[in-house]
Amino acid sequence: MVILKSPKEIEKIRVSNQIVADILYSLEAEVEPGIDTLYLNDIAEKMASERDATPAFKGYKGYPFSLCTSVNNVIVHGMPSKKLLVEGDIISIDFGVLYDGYYGDAAVTVPVGIISEQAMRLAQVTKESLYKGIEKAVPNGRLSNISHAVQSHVKAAGYSVVRMFVGHGIGTSLHEDPQVPNFGKPGMGVLLKPGMTLAIEPMVNEKSYDVDILEDGWTAVTKDGGLSAHFEHTVAIAESGPVILSERNGS
């Protein structure tokens, strides 16, 4: 069941997402060759605690960390570790919090030092596809219009959209209805209405969209070893169109 939020509830979701946005901004500044991803996880936990926010992922279905840190061919759910980042890596950082009863959730893909043009283009196209999808989050549109906009942009660039994982509704639960795929034909799915809050999150692979899950039960990697990128925003649908709640400082 899709839960429509009141303006007061959307403001609470926005506050949670601003905490996420500020923490992701700080983490981006820390990314450089020679650091490990457990260090980033510790920073995120400390900053969340300072804001009286609870990391959303830690303990969720048994996940042991606060961050998901997905490097190179890791699509999503990469676990923080002591393995050092090296020049040329790309890292997707996914983070969420629970604050005042409402969740925030966002993700970015960040270069580690100087990266290849190939990796830079993949990240750029993925980010662009997120905003293409957000443009379709308008009242009286259909959910799959978002999905189709993402896939069309990705496919035109020669990449593939991951199908195993999708975006989602968000509010008092981290994952609510509806699911928001990043692929599909337009004009299908639920009717979009003011008050909906959606976490839209393209996951884009350099090559095939096929996925393997590692033995830890969480880490999802590209089956062919190609690179993967991931961007996510939490968005509210207003009468006037989409409002990005997780864009830093609301701008």
N, C-alpha and C positions, 0 to 999 in steps of 0.2 A: 504494500500500500504506500502510495506517495503521500508524504506529509507536507502540507503547505505551511509555511512559517509566517508569523505576524511580523510587522516591522520591528517590534521590540526583540523578537527572537533573532531576526536577521542581524540586528545590531550586535547581539551577543556573539553570533557566529563570526561577524566581522572582527570583533575584539580578539577572539581566539586566533583568527587567521592573521591578524597583525602581529601577534606574538610569534607565530610561526614565521612570518615574513622577516621580522627583525632577526630572528635566530638564524634563518637560512642566509641572510645577508652577511652576518658575522662569520658564519662557517665558510662561505665563499671566499672571504678575505684571508682565511687561514689555509686554504688549499694551495699547496706548493710541493715540489719534489722533496722527498725526504721525511714527510710526516706520515703517520699511520692513521687509519680510519677510526680506531678506538679513541684516539685523541679527539677527533671531531665529535664522537658520541659523548665523550665526557663534557665537552664544552656545551653541547646541546642540553644535556641534563642539568648542568649548573645554571645555565641561563633560564631554563624553564622553571627551576626551583626558585630563582630570584624573582620571578614574576608570579609565583604561587600557581603555576600551571603544572599539570601532570602530563608527562610524555604519553602520547596516545598509543604507541605501538608496543611499548614494553609490557610484556605479559599477555598481549593480545593473541589468543589461540596458542599461547606458549612461546611467542617470539621473545628472545632474551635481551634485546637491545632497544634503545630509544630511537636510533636512526636506522634507516636502510641506506647502505653505502654500496652502490653498484658500479664496479669499475670495468671499463672496456666492453667485454662481451657479456657481462652480467646485465640482465634486463632490469630486474627488480628484486627486492628482498635480499640484496647482498648484505651479509653480516659484517659489522665492524670487526677489525682484527689488528694485530701488530704488524701486518705486512705493510711495507713502506710504498707510498705512491712514488712513481718515477716520471721523469720528464716525458711528455707525450701521451700520458694516460688521459682518459676522460672519466669523470666520476659523476654519477647521478646520486643526488642527496635527496632523500624523501623523509619528511618529518611532519609530525602532527602533535597537537596538544588537546587536552581537555581543560577548559577554563570556565568556571561559573556554569557548569552543566552542559556546555556546548563545545563541539569539536571544530578544530581547524586542521587543514591538511594541504600541503603543497610540496612541489618537487622542482629541482633545477638540475641541469647537467652543466658541469664546470670543467674547464680545461686545467690540466696540471702542467704548468709552465707553457712552453711552446708546443702546440700540437700540429698534426698534419692538416693540410687543406681538406683532406678526405674526412677526417674526424670533425673538423670545424663546420663543414657543410652539412654533415649529418645532424649535428646539434642545432644548427640554424634552421634547417628544414623542419625538425621536430618542434622547435619553439614556434615557428610560423604556423605549423599545423594546429597547435593549441589555440592560437588566436583566430584562425579560420573557423575552428569549431565553436569558440566562444561567440563569434559574430552571429551564429545561428541559434543561440540560446535566447529566443525571443517569444513573447506571448503568442499563442495560436499557431506556432510552428510545431513540427513533430520532432520527437527525440532523435530519430535517425537522420534528421537534417544535420545535426551536430556530427554524428558519426561519419556521414558521407563527406562532409566538408573536410574533415581530418584526412580520411583515406584518399580523397581525390588529390589533395596537395602532396601527400607523401608519395603516392603512386606516380604522379607526374615527375617527381624528382628521381624516380628510379629505386625507391626504397620500399620496404614492406611494413605494414602495421601489425603489431602483435595482436593475436586474437584470443589467447588464453586468459589475458588479464584485461580488465575494463575499468572505466571510471564508475562513479556511484553517487547516489544521494548522500547527504551528510547533514547532521543536526545534533540531536541529543544522543545519537549513535554514530560511530565512525563510518559505518557502512549502512546506508538505508536504500530503499527503492527510490528511483529506478536504477538499474545498471545502465551505464553509458558506454557502449562499445565504441571503438574507434574505426569501425568499418560498417558498411551496409548501404543499402539503397535508400534514397531520400523518401520522405513522405510517409514514414511508418513509425510505429511505436506510440508511446503516450503523447497526448496533447500537452504542450508546454504552457504553464500558467504562472502568473505572478505569485511569488511566495515559494517557488521551488528553489532549492539550494543544491547545487551539483558540484562534485569534484570531477573536473574534466582532465584527463591525463593520458595524452598520447605516449605510447611506448613504440619506438620506431627502430627497426633493424636495418642494418646496412645491406644485408642479403635476404635470406629466407625468413619468414615469420615463425618458423618451427622452433620449439622451445624444449630444453631439457631441464629437469629439476635435479639438483645435486643431492647427495646422500643425506645432507642435513635436513632435508625436507622443506627448505625455504628458498635457497638460492636458485634463481631462474636464469639460465644462460642460453645464448643463441646456440642452436644445434650445430650450425656450421662454423662457429667460431668468429663470425663477423661482429663488428661493433654494434652497440645499441645505445640509444639516448632516450631520455624520459623528462618531460616537463609536466607540471600540474598546477592548476589554479582552482580554488573554490570560488564559485560564481553564484550569485543570486539573480533570479529572473524578476525584473521589475516591470511595471507597466510600460516604461520607456525603453526596455531592453535589458541586456546583461550588465551586471555590476560585479566587477572583480573584487572579491573581498580579501584575497590574499596578496594583492599587489601592494608592495611596501608603501606605507603612509597613505594608502588609499588613492594613490595617483597613478 
